[in-house]
């Protein structure tokens, strides 16, 4: 004869789970579900972080693409807003120990720093160098 909990043994007792065994099984299930939940939360946070970084990089690329032509890129600061992302472009003289500004050259290197801040707060900063033709004297 069978019971909902188990089957009857030869001695007439019902074989099944004890209360302790059920509690241990529930504890194992709870710990497993907690571990899975925290793993999913970390995955969602990572995906959101990658999404924000990608948006910052794409905005910085769009700004870099929209920079004035090298002949018009004078030393100055340009600011703006693009899709909620605040940005700033600093065009500065290029300074390095291997560049001698007294040497005659047709080209003048300029440092271009593009800084983009997302609405959520993270910032990306790109540094690049552009060459500008020296004005005729």
VENVEN-V341512 format. One line per field, one symbol per residue. ss: DSSP state (H for helix, E for strand, L for the rest). phi: phi as a letter, one per 30 degrees, with the letter a starting at -180 (. if undefined). psi: psi as a letter, one per 40 degrees, with the letter a starting at -180 (. if undefined). A space follows every 10 residues. Layout:
ss=???
phi=???
psi=???
This chain:
ss=LELLLLEELL LLLELLLLHH HHHHHHHHHH HHHHHHHHHH HHHHHHHHHH HHHHHHHHHH HHHHHLLLLL LLLLLLEEEE EELLEEEEEE EEELLLLLLL LLLLLLEEEE EEEEEEELLL LLEEEEEEEE EEELLLL
phi=.cbddacddd djdddacddd dddddddddd dddddddddd dddddddddd dddddddddd ddddddddee dcdddaccbl bbiicdbbcc cbddcadccc ddddadccdb dcccbbbded kebbbccbbb cbddddc
psi=hiiddaihid eeihhaiidd dddddddddd dddddddddd dddddddddd dddddddddd dddddeiiid degihahhia hhfehhihhh hiihhieehh eehhidihii hhhhhhhide diiihhhihi hhhhih.
